[in-house]
Amino acid sequence: MRKVVLYIAISLDGYIASPDGSVEWLPSADQDYGYAEFLASADATLLGRGTYEQILDSGSWPYTGLTNYVFSRQPPSQAPDASVQFVGGEAVAFVRELRQLPGRTIWLIGGSTLASPLLTAGLVDELMLLVVPRVLGSGIPLWRHQAQPQALQMLRSQTWPDGTALLHYKLPKKG
């Protein structure tokens, strides 16, 4: 069975974006922070509509070599890249089936509205949190309501001179 990994940057106080949805507070692309290695392990992405549009706003579509699933109840306003499929159905059922298909890692890019039900359903196998040493004070939180507390198993951690830390956890299997 394929695994789903939530690999996401997060502020020290738990936000994935500023209140206006921007991510200008993220470090520059000068440092890789393990991103290329992780990306090489994936062959599919899962995105909410807001995350998808934010990526489009920052330039050309960067994930053409992957199969990309965008969860949205509205069709795209412009024709998406050939690698992008819009999914109008329920995310939990879709991801449950997708995990059964042959392939490599499925990268849950975001956002928190998509991640929350997948975490609650036990469909996220690992968390890779790139913790950026910034306190935003408010914004879009990563953590939405979770039905029950979960103990995580640390797989590894890594730090960089700028204070950024990668925390890689395994989530417990459900049911």
Order of alpha helices (4+ residues) and beta strands (2+ residues): beta-beta-alpha-beta-alpha-beta-beta-alpha-beta-alpha-beta-beta-beta-beta
